[in-house]
Amino acid sequence: MLDELYETLMEQLMADPDLFRLPGDEGGAAGFVNTWTSTLHEQAGLADEVRSAWGTV
């Protein structure tokens, strides 16, 4: 399943190299992945804070 997702994403990237480009970020696909990953980590941290505040951790 992940192989098929990877192939699809690579086909889309080859068709449009700017597909994963974020405005103001010249890192291209790598910059997109870095931004996306750091955002996921931030959101996970916020979720942990909320659960701790509610005493559900």
DANOR-V632188 format. One line per field, one symbol per residue. ss: DSSP state (H for helix, E for strand, - for the rest). phi: phi as a letter, one per 20 degrees, with the letter a starting at -180 (. if undefined). Layout:
BEGIN
ss: ???
phi: ???
END
This chain:
BEGIN
ss: -HHHHHHHHHHHHHH------------HHHHHHHHHHHHHHHHHHHHHHHHHH----
phi: .ffffgfffffffffbgegdeegndefmfffffffffffffffffffffffffemde
END
